[in-house]
Amino acid sequence: MGTLLRNISTLLTLQGAARKEGRQITEQDLGILSQAAVLIEKDRIAWIGPQKKLPKELAKKNHRELDLKGCTVLPGFVECHTHLIFAGDRAAEFEMRNQGVSYQEIAARGGGILSTMKKTRAASLADLVRWGQERANHFLSQGVTTLEIKSGYALNLKDELKMLQAAQKIQGVRTVSTFLGAHALPPEFKSYEEYLQFLAQEVLPEVKKKKLAQRVDIFIEKGFFPPEASEVYLRRAQELGFEVLIHADQLSLSGGSDVAVNVGALSGDHLLQVTQKEIQSLAKSEVTCVLLPTADLYMKTKYPSARAMIDSGARVALATDFNPGSSPAQDLNLVGLLARLEMKMSLPEVIGAYTVGAAHALNLQNEVGSLEVGKSADILCTEKDWQTLFYSVGESTKKVVFSRGKKVFNNLK
């Protein structure tokens, strides 16, 4: 027995955006249909189109029906960059940064990532799962059906594995785990090169053996991991079968985007400092540019050159970068609003970045990001008109959310 979603006022399939692989998206690429229906069978989309064209043989089947009462339907959002699993907060450091102390200076004093490291190492697996599930539920309530989760707040073998184990226990949303052991230099090591060697030889094989992550990330930045050693590390990760991505060119033009192109990374994330030279290189590659404007808001930095990236043909995704330090925010509307106000992205570009673009960043474009027959039934049904998406912040919106064909959130009553 399937589920028939009917009485949909406006349906956004994003099929055109998917065909263009998330590049230079316009309103025509949203695939807008009026008075539509969607048929879900098991975890897949079995039929999609105008309701009056629903085939008679499908209409006669004994499907469950859900009257969406004129809702707008679109693909579930893909949140492709989070640090969901951690212990504690860094509210005191936020105050320090707000009073003029730099991120690098806080880190040099033992704060920043190392501050969260101490609390995360001390936390139990059960507590990390409980806190992570609460945060994941908040994402789910906003229509997120796919959620990337990074490790990187333990920086040792035992507790990095604990973080990844916690990520795998999150329920309700599709999760994608990323190993970010190369997030900062832990106190047990004297050099970044020594630590990367440890990760490559001791930790990555264990992560692979236990099937705890399929992706490897690294923070390439001045004062953090240097580009040359990072490229060696990422190529070793690829040899082990991992997909790779990079925290790139956030605080300085430190070579991260160049490494991303060189190694064929899935994504380069942040990219605040890139020039037109790096943008052209990214545009010619398969690297997705993941832009994180709430982190830029909290860090009081400039915003990425989204307009130049898109106009050059680069694929762009948006995400929260949710973490306890530089972006303690889970609000997708705030991300999209900043993208529109500060990065001059159009609404269709924002919608495409949070669906098709983000799906490419996770190499899940054949599963999610657009609503097409055969793809996973990851669907957001909202009372809002699509033109009012990413427009206001802090509102309470009625919606129904399906993840892999299962209704996982519903306050549409």
C-alpha positions as CSV (number, residue, x, y, z in Angstrom):
1,M,0.0,0.0,0.0
2,G,1.3,3.4,-1.0
3,T,0.6,6.9,0.2
4,L,-1.0,9.5,-2.1
5,L,-0.3,13.1,-1.4
6,R,-3.1,15.1,-2.9
7,N,-4.5,18.6,-3.0
8,I,-1.1,20.2,-3.4
9,S,-1.5,23.8,-4.5
10,T,2.1,24.2,-5.8
11,L,4.7,21.5,-6.3
12,L,8.4,22.3,-6.8
13,T,10.1,19.3,-8.3
14,L,13.6,20.9,-8.9
15,Q,14.0,18.6,-11.9
16,G,15.4,21.3,-14.1
17,A,17.9,22.2,-11.4
18,A,18.9,18.5,-11.1
19,R,19.4,18.3,-14.9
20,K,21.7,21.3,-14.7
21,E,23.6,19.7,-11.8
22,G,22.8,22.6,-9.5
23,R,24.4,25.3,-11.6
24,Q,23.0,28.7,-12.5
25,I,19.5,27.9,-11.3
26,T,16.6,30.1,-12.4
27,E,12.8,30.0,-11.6
28,Q,12.3,27.9,-14.7
29,D,14.5,25.2,-13.1
30,L,12.2,24.8,-10.1
31,G,9.8,22.6,-12.0
32,I,6.7,24.3,-10.7
33,L,3.4,22.4,-11.0
34,S,-0.1,23.5,-9.9
35,Q,-2.8,21.3,-8.4
36,A,-0.5,18.3,-8.2
37,A,-0.1,14.9,-6.5
38,V,2.7,12.6,-5.4
39,L,2.5,8.9,-5.0
40,I,4.9,7.3,-2.5
41,E,5.4,3.5,-2.6
42,K,7.6,2.1,0.1
43,D,10.5,4.6,0.3
44,R,10.3,5.9,-3.3
45,I,8.4,8.3,-5.4
46,A,6.3,6.2,-7.7
47,W,4.4,9.0,-9.6
48,I,4.4,12.8,-9.6
49,G,2.4,15.3,-11.7
50,P,-0.8,17.2,-12.0
51,Q,-3.5,15.5,-9.9
52,K,-6.0,15.3,-12.7
53,K,-3.5,13.3,-14.7
54,L,-3.0,10.6,-12.1
55,P,-3.4,7.3,-14.0
56,K,-6.6,5.5,-13.4
57,E,-4.9,2.2,-12.5
58,L,-3.0,4.0,-9.8
59,A,-6.0,5.9,-8.6
60,K,-8.0,2.7,-8.1
61,K,-5.4,1.1,-5.9
62,N,-6.1,1.1,-2.2
63,H,-3.6,3.9,-1.2
64,R,-3.6,5.8,2.0
65,E,-4.4,9.4,1.1
66,L,-3.1,12.6,2.7
67,D,-5.1,15.7,1.9
68,L,-2.5,18.5,2.1
69,K,-5.1,21.2,2.0
70,G,-3.4,23.4,-0.5
71,C,0.1,23.1,0.8
72,T,3.3,23.8,-1.1
73,V,5.5,20.7,-1.7
74,L,9.2,20.6,-2.5
75,P,12.2,18.3,-1.9
76,G,13.3,17.9,1.7
77,F,16.1,20.2,2.6
78,V,19.7,18.8,2.6
79,E,21.8,20.2,5.5
80,C,25.3,19.4,4.2
81,H,27.6,20.9,6.8
82,T,27.1,20.5,10.6
83,H,29.1,19.7,13.7
84,L,26.0,18.3,15.4
85,I,27.8,16.1,18.0
86,F,29.5,18.0,20.8
87,A,29.4,18.7,24.5
88,G,29.1,22.1,26.2
89,D,29.0,25.6,24.7
90,R,31.4,28.4,24.0
91,A,29.2,31.4,25.0
92,A,32.1,33.0,26.9
93,E,34.2,32.9,23.8
94,F,31.5,34.5,21.8
95,E,31.6,37.4,24.2
96,M,35.4,37.6,23.8
97,R,35.2,37.7,20.0
98,N,32.5,40.3,20.3
99,Q,35.0,42.4,22.4
100,G,37.7,42.1,19.7
101,V,39.6,39.0,20.5
102,S,40.4,37.1,17.3
103,Y,39.4,33.5,16.6
104,Q,43.1,32.6,16.2
105,E,44.0,34.2,19.5
106,I,41.3,32.4,21.4
107,A,42.5,29.1,19.9
108,A,46.1,30.0,20.9
109,R,44.9,30.4,24.5
110,G,43.5,26.9,24.5
111,G,40.0,27.9,23.6
112,G,38.0,27.3,20.5
113,I,38.0,23.8,19.2
114,L,40.3,22.6,22.1
115,S,37.8,23.9,24.6
116,T,35.0,21.8,23.1
117,M,37.5,18.9,22.8
118,K,37.9,18.6,26.6
119,K,34.1,18.5,27.2
120,T,33.4,16.1,24.4
121,R,36.1,13.7,25.5
122,A,34.5,13.7,28.9
123,A,31.0,13.1,27.7
124,S,29.4,9.7,27.5
125,L,28.1,8.2,24.3
126,A,24.6,8.2,25.7
127,D,24.8,12.0,26.4
128,L,26.2,12.8,23.0
129,V,23.4,10.8,21.3
130,R,20.7,12.5,23.5
131,W,22.0,16.0,22.8
132,G,22.5,15.2,19.1
133,Q,19.0,13.8,18.7
134,E,17.5,17.0,20.2
135,R,19.4,19.1,17.7
136,A,18.6,16.7,14.8
137,N,14.9,17.0,15.7
138,H,15.1,20.7,15.4
139,F,16.5,20.4,11.9
140,L,13.8,17.9,11.1
141,S,11.1,20.3,12.2
142,Q,12.4,22.8,9.6
143,G,12.1,20.3,6.8
144,V,15.6,18.9,6.8
145,T,15.5,15.2,5.6
146,T,19.3,14.7,5.1
147,L,21.8,15.8,7.7
148,E,25.6,15.7,7.5
149,I,27.4,15.2,10.8
150,K,31.1,15.8,11.4
151,S,33.3,14.5,14.1
152,G,36.3,16.6,15.1
153,Y,35.7,17.6,18.7
154,A,37.7,14.8,20.3
155,L,40.9,14.6,18.3
156,N,41.9,11.2,19.6
157,L,41.1,7.7,18.5
158,K,38.8,6.5,21.2
159,D,36.6,9.6,21.4
160,E,36.5,10.4,17.7
161,L,35.1,6.9,17.2
162,K,32.6,7.7,20.0
163,M,31.5,10.8,18.2
164,L,30.9,8.9,14.9
165,Q,29.1,6.2,16.8
166,A,26.8,8.8,18.3
167,A,26.2,10.2,14.8
168,Q,25.1,6.8,13.5
169,K,22.5,6.6,16.3
170,I,20.6,9.7,15.3
171,Q,17.1,8.8,14.1
172,G,14.4,10.3,11.9
173,V,16.6,11.9,9.3
174,R,19.0,10.4,6.8
175,T,22.5,11.0,8.2
176,V,25.9,11.3,6.5
177,S,28.9,10.9,8.8
178,T,32.2,12.8,8.1
179,F,35.4,12.1,9.9
180,L,37.0,15.5,10.8
181,G,39.8,14.4,13.0
182,A,42.0,17.0,11.2
183,H,40.1,19.9,12.9
184,A,42.8,21.2,15.1
185,L,46.1,20.1,16.7
186,P,45.4,18.2,20.0
187,P,47.8,18.8,22.9
188,E,49.3,15.3,22.6
189,F,51.1,16.2,19.4
190,K,53.8,18.7,18.6
191,S,53.2,19.3,14.9
192,Y,50.4,19.1,12.4
193,E,52.4,16.8,10.2
194,E,52.9,14.3,13.0
195,Y,49.2,14.4,13.9
196,L,48.2,13.9,10.2
197,Q,50.5,10.9,10.1
198,F,48.8,9.5,13.2
199,L,45.4,10.0,11.7
200,A,46.4,8.4,8.4
201,Q,48.1,5.4,9.9
202,E,46.0,4.7,13.0
203,V,42.6,6.4,12.9
204,L,41.4,6.3,9.3
205,P,41.9,2.5,9.0
206,E,39.8,2.0,12.2
207,V,37.0,4.4,10.9
208,K,37.0,2.4,7.7
209,K,37.0,-1.0,9.4
210,K,34.1,-0.1,11.7
211,K,32.2,1.6,8.8
212,L,31.7,4.8,10.9
213,A,32.1,7.3,8.1
214,Q,32.4,7.5,4.3
215,R,33.9,11.0,4.1
216,V,37.0,12.8,5.4
217,D,37.3,16.5,6.0
218,I,40.2,18.8,7.0
219,F,40.6,22.4,8.2
220,I,43.2,23.9,5.8
221,E,44.1,27.3,7.3
222,K,47.0,29.4,8.5
223,G,47.6,28.3,12.1
224,F,45.9,25.0,11.4
225,F,46.6,22.4,8.7
226,P,49.0,23.4,5.8
227,P,47.9,22.6,2.2
228,E,50.8,20.4,1.2
229,A,50.6,18.0,4.1
230,S,46.8,18.1,3.9
231,E,46.8,17.0,0.2
232,V,49.0,14.0,1.1
233,Y,46.6,13.1,3.9
234,L,43.5,13.5,1.7
235,R,45.0,11.3,-1.1
236,R,45.7,8.6,1.5
237,A,42.0,8.9,2.6
238,Q,41.0,8.4,-1.0
239,E,43.2,5.3,-1.3
240,L,41.3,3.9,1.6
241,G,38.0,4.5,-0.2
242,F,36.9,7.7,1.5
243,E,35.3,10.7,-0.2
244,V,37.0,13.9,0.7
245,L,36.1,17.6,1.3
246,I,37.8,20.6,2.8
247,H,37.2,23.5,5.1
248,A,38.8,26.0,2.7
249,D,40.0,29.6,2.6
250,Q,37.8,30.8,5.5
251,L,40.1,33.1,7.4
252,S,42.8,33.6,4.8
253,L,43.6,32.6,1.2
254,S,45.5,29.5,2.4
255,G,45.2,27.2,-0.6
256,G,42.3,25.0,0.5
257,S,40.2,25.6,-2.7
258,D,43.3,24.7,-4.8
259,V,43.7,21.4,-2.9
260,A,40.0,20.7,-3.3
261,V,40.3,21.0,-7.1
262,N,43.6,19.0,-7.2
263,V,42.2,16.0,-5.3
264,G,38.7,16.1,-6.8
265,A,37.0,16.9,-3.4
266,L,33.2,16.7,-3.2
267,S,33.2,20.2,-1.7
268,G,35.1,23.2,-0.6
269,D,33.4,24.8,2.4
270,H,33.5,28.5,3.5
271,L,35.5,30.0,0.6
272,L,35.4,33.6,1.9
273,Q,38.8,34.6,0.7
274,V,38.9,33.2,-2.8
275,T,39.6,35.5,-5.7
276,Q,38.3,35.3,-9.3
277,K,41.2,32.9,-10.1
278,E,40.1,30.3,-7.6
279,I,36.4,30.9,-8.5
280,Q,37.2,30.1,-12.2
281,S,39.0,26.9,-11.2
282,L,36.1,25.8,-8.9
283,A,33.6,26.6,-11.7
284,K,35.4,24.3,-14.1
285,S,35.5,21.4,-11.5
286,E,33.0,19.1,-9.9
287,V,33.7,20.7,-6.5
288,T,30.6,22.1,-4.8
289,C,31.1,25.5,-3.1
290,V,29.4,25.1,0.3
291,L,28.7,28.6,1.7
292,L,28.0,29.1,5.4
293,P,26.7,32.7,6.0
294,T,25.6,32.2,9.6
295,A,29.3,31.5,10.4
296,D,30.2,34.7,8.6
297,L,27.6,36.6,10.6
298,Y,28.9,35.2,14.0
299,M,32.5,35.7,13.0
300,K,31.8,39.3,11.7
301,T,33.7,38.6,8.5
302,K,32.9,39.4,4.9
303,Y,30.5,37.0,3.0
304,P,31.6,34.7,0.2
305,S,31.4,35.9,-3.4
306,A,28.3,33.8,-4.2
307,R,27.3,36.0,-7.1
308,A,30.6,35.6,-8.8
309,M,30.7,31.9,-8.2
310,I,27.2,31.3,-9.6
311,D,27.7,33.6,-12.6
312,S,31.0,31.8,-13.3
313,G,29.1,28.5,-13.4
314,A,30.2,27.0,-10.1
315,R,27.8,24.8,-8.2
316,V,26.8,26.4,-4.8
317,A,25.2,24.8,-1.7
318,L,24.1,26.5,1.5
319,A,24.4,25.1,5.1
320,T,24.3,26.3,8.7
321,D,27.8,25.1,9.8
322,F,26.0,24.5,13.1
323,N,28.6,24.2,15.9
324,P,29.2,25.5,19.4
325,G,31.7,28.1,18.5
326,S,31.6,30.0,15.2
327,S,27.9,29.3,14.3
328,P,25.7,28.2,17.2
329,A,22.6,28.5,15.0
330,Q,20.3,25.9,13.4
331,D,18.0,28.3,11.6
332,L,17.7,27.5,7.9
333,N,15.6,30.6,7.3
334,L,18.5,32.8,8.7
335,V,20.9,31.1,6.3
336,G,18.7,31.7,3.3
337,L,17.9,35.2,4.3
338,L,21.6,36.1,4.7
339,A,22.3,34.5,1.3
340,R,19.7,36.7,-0.2
341,L,20.6,39.9,1.6
342,E,24.3,39.7,1.9
343,M,25.3,37.4,-0.9
344,K,22.8,38.6,-3.5
345,M,21.4,35.2,-4.3
346,S,18.0,34.9,-5.8
347,L,15.3,32.9,-4.1
348,P,15.4,30.1,-6.8
349,E,19.2,30.0,-6.2
350,V,18.7,29.6,-2.5
351,I,16.1,26.9,-2.9
352,G,18.4,25.1,-5.3
353,A,21.4,25.5,-3.1
354,Y,19.6,23.9,-0.1
355,T,18.4,20.9,-2.2
356,V,20.2,20.0,-5.4
357,G,23.4,21.8,-4.6
358,A,23.6,20.4,-1.1
359,A,22.8,16.9,-2.5
360,H,25.8,17.1,-4.8
361,A,28.0,18.2,-1.9
362,L,27.1,14.8,-0.2
363,N,27.2,12.8,-3.5
364,L,23.6,12.0,-3.0
365,Q,22.2,13.7,-6.1
366,N,20.8,10.4,-7.4
367,E,18.8,10.0,-4.2
368,V,17.7,13.4,-2.9
369,G,17.5,17.1,-3.8
370,S,14.8,16.8,-6.4
371,L,11.4,15.1,-6.6
372,E,11.5,12.5,-9.4
373,V,10.1,9.1,-10.0
374,G,12.5,6.5,-8.5
375,K,14.2,8.9,-6.1
376,S,13.9,8.7,-2.4
377,A,10.6,10.1,-1.0
378,D,12.2,12.9,1.0
379,I,9.5,15.5,0.9
380,L,8.6,18.8,2.6
381,C,5.0,19.9,2.6
382,T,4.5,23.4,4.0
383,E,1.6,25.8,4.3
384,K,3.9,28.6,3.0
385,D,3.8,29.8,-0.5
386,W,7.2,29.0,-2.1
387,Q,7.8,32.7,-2.7
388,T,7.8,33.4,1.0
389,L,10.5,30.8,1.8
390,F,13.7,32.2,3.3
391,Y,11.9,35.5,3.9
392,S,11.4,35.8,7.7
393,V,13.1,34.4,10.7
394,G,11.7,32.9,13.9
395,E,8.2,32.1,12.5
396,S,6.3,28.9,13.3
397,T,5.1,27.2,10.2
398,K,2.8,24.2,9.8
399,K,4.3,21.4,7.8
400,V,4.5,17.6,7.1
401,V,7.9,16.0,6.5
402,F,8.6,12.6,4.9
403,S,12.0,10.9,5.1
404,R,12.5,7.9,2.9
405,G,8.7,7.6,2.5
406,K,7.9,7.7,6.3
407,K,6.1,10.6,7.9
408,V,8.6,11.9,10.4
409,F,7.1,15.3,11.4
410,N,3.6,16.6,11.2
411,N,2.1,19.7,12.8
412,L,-0.4,20.3,10.0
413,K,-3.7,20.0,11.8
